[in-house]
Amino acid sequence: MKKLTAVHQMAIWLEAEIGQFIPTEKTEYIRLIIGNAKALEKEQIEQAFKIGQLNFKNAFTNGKFYKNENEYYNETFGG
């Protein structure tokens, strides 16, 4: 079974609410926001993977790498 990202889980929760609590005229807009969030998250995951690969290679060539995931997050997203 595939894992769900936080954005995908949020999308499931929002989709469940669309017919009940979100007005019909807003549903396409909400779905557009969900699609944009999924696309952005996909880009970020792919970039993090590439950075991880590069970081691993750099650790052996010049010793430059992040100490842990918190350091990466803080430097990348501003903590």
C-alpha positions, -999 to 999 in steps of 0.1 A, spaced: 0 0 0 13 34 -9 19 60 18 -1 92 20 16 125 22 1 152 45 -13 171 16 -29 140 1 -45 132 35 -57 168 38 -72 164 3 -91 133 14 -105 151 44 -115 182 23 -131 161 -4 -153 144 23 -165 178 34 -171 194 -1 -206 181 -5 -216 188 31 -201 220 43 -185 238 14 -209 257 -9 -212 243 -44 -198 274 -60 -166 270 -41 -159 233 -49 -140 238 -81 -118 265 -65 -111 242 -35 -102 214 -59 -79 237 -78 -61 246 -45 -58 209 -36 -43 202 -70 -18 231 -67 -8 219 -32 -2 184 -44 19 196 -73 40 218 -50 44 190 -24 55 166 -52 82 192 -63 94 196 -28 97 158 -22 116 154 -55 139 182 -46 145 168 -11 154 135 -26 179 151 -51 194 171 -23 197 140 -2 216 122 -30 238 152 -35 244 156 2 254 119 5 279 123 -24 292 156 -9 298 139 25 324 117 8 340 143 -15 342 175 6 327 167 40 298 192 35 264 178 46 235 185 69 239 172 104 202 161 106 167 167 92 161 197 115 192 215 101 180 208 65 145 220 73 156 251 91 181 261 63 156 252 35 123 265 50 134 289 77 124 267 107 
